[in-house]
Amino acid sequence: MTDIVIKTISEVLGTSINEDTSQDNCHAWTSLQHFIIIVALEDVFDISIEPEDMENMKNVKKIETIIKRYKQQKND
């Protein structure tokens, strides 16, 4: 899953990223890009992310944790 998350975010931002990338250390990750990242991830993983979770998705590791939770809920 990490590879898919990184690939999706990289495509949205138009730059290479890694597991340690966050809004704080990536100048391309603006507020608008954050929203586009969320929409892209929802499409890729076929999930719908709640607004309160969107606010917390500020780095690759947190994004992966939240997506895993949504995928688990979907499978339950």
C-alpha positions as CSV (number, residue, x, y, z in Angstrom):
1,M,0.0,0.0,0.0
2,T,2.8,2.4,0.7
3,D,4.0,2.3,-2.9
4,I,0.5,3.2,-4.1
5,V,0.2,6.1,-1.6
6,I,3.6,7.5,-2.6
7,K,2.9,7.1,-6.3
8,T,-0.5,8.8,-6.0
9,I,0.9,11.7,-4.0
10,S,3.9,12.1,-6.3
11,E,1.7,12.3,-9.3
12,V,-0.5,14.9,-7.7
13,L,2.4,17.0,-6.5
14,G,4.5,16.5,-9.6
15,T,7.6,15.7,-7.6
16,S,9.3,12.7,-6.0
17,I,8.4,11.9,-2.4
18,N,9.2,9.2,0.1
19,E,7.8,7.7,3.4
20,D,9.0,10.7,5.3
21,T,7.4,13.4,3.2
22,S,4.9,15.7,4.9
23,Q,3.2,19.0,4.3
24,D,5.9,20.6,6.5
25,N,8.9,19.4,4.4
26,C,7.4,19.5,0.9
27,H,6.9,22.9,-0.7
28,A,4.7,21.5,-3.4
29,W,2.2,20.2,-0.8
30,T,-0.1,23.2,-0.5
31,S,-3.6,23.4,0.9
32,L,-5.1,23.0,-2.6
33,Q,-2.8,20.1,-3.4
34,H,-3.8,18.5,-0.1
35,F,-7.4,18.5,-1.2
36,I,-6.4,17.0,-4.6
37,I,-4.3,14.3,-2.9
38,I,-7.3,13.3,-0.8
39,V,-9.6,13.1,-3.8
40,A,-7.0,11.1,-5.7
41,L,-6.6,8.7,-2.8
42,E,-10.3,8.2,-2.4
43,D,-10.5,7.3,-6.1
44,V,-7.5,4.9,-6.0
45,F,-8.6,3.1,-2.8
46,D,-12.4,3.4,-3.4
47,I,-13.1,5.0,-0.1
48,S,-14.7,8.2,1.2
49,I,-12.6,10.0,3.8
50,E,-14.4,12.0,6.5
51,P,-13.4,15.7,6.9
52,E,-11.9,15.2,10.4
53,D,-9.6,12.6,8.9
54,M,-8.6,14.8,6.0
55,E,-7.3,17.3,8.4
56,N,-5.0,14.7,10.0
57,M,-3.5,13.4,6.7
58,K,-0.5,15.6,6.8
59,N,2.2,13.1,6.1
60,V,2.6,9.8,4.2
61,K,2.7,7.6,7.3
62,K,-0.5,9.1,8.7
63,I,-2.2,8.8,5.4
64,E,-1.4,5.2,5.2
65,T,-2.7,4.6,8.7
66,I,-6.0,6.3,7.9
67,I,-6.4,4.5,4.6
68,K,-5.8,1.1,6.3
69,R,-8.5,1.9,8.8
70,Y,-11.0,2.8,6.1
71,K,-10.2,-0.3,4.1
72,Q,-10.6,-2.4,7.2
73,Q,-14.0,-0.8,8.0
74,K,-15.1,-1.4,4.4
75,N,-14.1,-5.1,4.6
76,D,-15.9,-5.6,8.0
